[in-house]
C-alpha cells in the first residue's frame, strides 16, 4: 500500500507516506490517504495522528506529473479533486494532527502540513511550491497558513524553496531539530496531545476551525477552478513536459 499506519506510542497513530522514490502520489494515492486519515481519526483508540514519510529523501514531492501528462484534462480534474480530499481529511481530522517533515516538502507536501496542527521539521527540510514551473496552480490556501501573505505570493510565483528555520521564524513550524531527532520530537509532541482529554481537545480543535478566517475547502475549490481554466490552454502541457524532463 502507498499509505500505511503504525502505532509506536499509546494513543498516537502514525500515518506513513511510503511511495518511493519521492512520495509523488497519483490520484488513487491521495484518495487512499484521505480514507486512512479519516479512519484513524474516527478510531476511539487514536487521540492524535502523526503524519510522516518513510521515504529517505523527503516528506512529499507533489503529484505524479506523468499521470497528468498521460491522462489529459480528465486526469488533472481527478488528481486535484483527490488532493482536495486528502487536504480536507487532514484539516478536518477528528483528532489533532502532527506532521514530521524531513528533506523536501513540496507542492502537496505543503498542502498536507498546511492542515496539520503542529509541524516539527528536521534541519534539512525545505518547503516550496513548484506548481508554476510544472504548469500548475494550487495549494496557496494551505501555504498561506504557514507563511506571511507577501511571502506566500513570492513562493507561489517563483517556486523558491525556504528552509525549516525560515518557516519557524514565520510561525509555520513549531520546532526545528536535527534530522535524526525529528521523529522522536514529533512523537513527543503527539504524545503530549494524546494525553489530553479527547473531548476537550476535540472541542478546542473545532473552536479554532470555527474562527478561521478562511474556509479551506471553499478556498481550495476556487483554486481548482482556476487550475481547470489554465488546463484549457496548451501552456500546462508544455510546462509539464519540460518539468518532467528535468526531474528524470
HELIX and SHEET records of a PDB file:
HELIX    1   1 UNK A   27  UNK A   41  1                                  15    
HELIX    2   2 UNK A   65  UNK A   91  1                                  27    
HELIX    3   3 UNK A  108  UNK A  114  1                                   7    
HELIX    4   4 UNK A  132  UNK A  134  5                                   3    
HELIX    5   5 UNK A  140  UNK A  143  1                                   4    
HELIX    6   6 UNK A  149  UNK A  158  1                                  10    
HELIX    7   7 UNK A  164  UNK A  169  1                                   6    
HELIX    8   8 UNK A  179  UNK A  181  5                                   3    
HELIX    9   9 UNK A  182  UNK A  194  1                                  13    
HELIX   10  10 UNK A  198  UNK A  210  1                                  13    
HELIX   11  11 UNK A  216  UNK A  230  1                                  15    
HELIX   12  12 UNK A  235  UNK A  247  1                                  13    
SHEET    1   A 6 UNK A   3  UNK A   6  0                                        
SHEET    2   A 6 UNK A  12  UNK A  17 -1                                        
SHEET    3   A 6 UNK A  48  UNK A  53  1                                        
SHEET    4   A 6 UNK A  96  UNK A 101  1                                        
SHEET    5   A 6 UNK A 118  UNK A 122  1                                        
SHEET    6   A 6 UNK A 175  UNK A 177  1                                        
SHEET    1   B 2 UNK A  24  UNK A  25  0                                        
SHEET    2   B 2 UNK A  62  UNK A  63  1                                        
SHEET    1   C 4 UNK A  58  UNK A  60  0                                        
SHEET    2   C 4 UNK A 104  UNK A 106  1                                        
SHEET    3   C 4 UNK A 126  UNK A 128  1                                        
SHEET    4   C 4 UNK A 162  UNK A 163 -1                                        
END                                                                             
